[in-house]
Amino acid sequence: MVAPQLSWPPVDGEVAIYDSRDGKYHVLNETAAQIWRRIAAGLGAAEIASELAEKHRTTAELVRRDVDLFIADGLELGLLINA
């Protein structure tokens, strides 16, 4: 789940997350942005992996590793919280 102190207004098609706790922006690459948007929409890791695997014609298992790493990093940075 996305932490409540964050906002991510559209910036030229990119996702730039603003953290009001420290005033920092976190700019995501295209893959990370796809994961972020799905987390913000309330999807779980397995659903995200399945959707992205289908979109990119790869296996859900491979994508799931990337999704799990993204979530772990987001939790560590305080951008995501466990619901």
RAFENJO-V327489 format. One record per residue. RES is the residue in one letter. SS is DSSP state (a for helix, b for strand, c for the rest). PSI is psi in degrees with one decimal (none if undefined). Layout:
# RAFENJO-V327489
RES | SS | PSI
RES | SS | PSI
This chain:
# RAFENJO-V327489
M | c | 140.8
V | b | 134.4
A | c | 142.8
P | c | -19.6
Q | c | 6.8
L | b | 150.9
S | b | 154.0
W | c | 75.5
P | c | 148.3
P | b | 133.2
V | b | 97.0
D | c | 43.2
G | c | -5.1
E | b | 167.9
V | b | 117.8
A | b | 112.7
I | b | 125.7
Y | b | 126.1
D | b | 109.2
S | c | -13.7
R | c | -40.7
D | c | 0.7
G | c | 16.1
K | b | 149.0
Y | b | 143.0
H | b | 111.5
V | b | 126.5
L | b | 144.2
N | c | 176.5
E | a | -44.1
T | a | -45.8
A | a | -37.1
A | a | -38.1
Q | a | -41.1
I | a | -46.4
W | a | -48.4
R | a | -37.1
R | a | -37.3
I | a | -44.9
A | a | -28.3
A | c | -3.7
G | c | 9.0
L | c | 149.2
G | c | 170.9
A | a | -43.1
A | a | -41.3
E | a | -41.7
I | a | -47.5
A | a | -42.2
S | a | -47.1
E | a | -46.3
L | a | -34.1
A | a | -43.0
E | a | -44.3
K | a | -38.5
H | a | 8.5
R | c | 55.9
T | c | -172.7
T | c | 147.5
A | a | -32.9
E | a | -42.5
L | a | -45.8
V | a | -36.7
R | a | -37.1
R | a | -43.6
D | a | -41.1
V | a | -45.8
D | a | -39.7
L | a | -41.6
F | a | -45.3
I | a | -43.1
A | a | -44.0
D | a | -42.5
G | a | -39.8
L | a | -43.8
E | a | -37.8
L | a | -8.4
G | c | 13.6
L | c | -24.5
L | b | 152.8
I | c | 151.0
N | c | 130.7
A | c | none
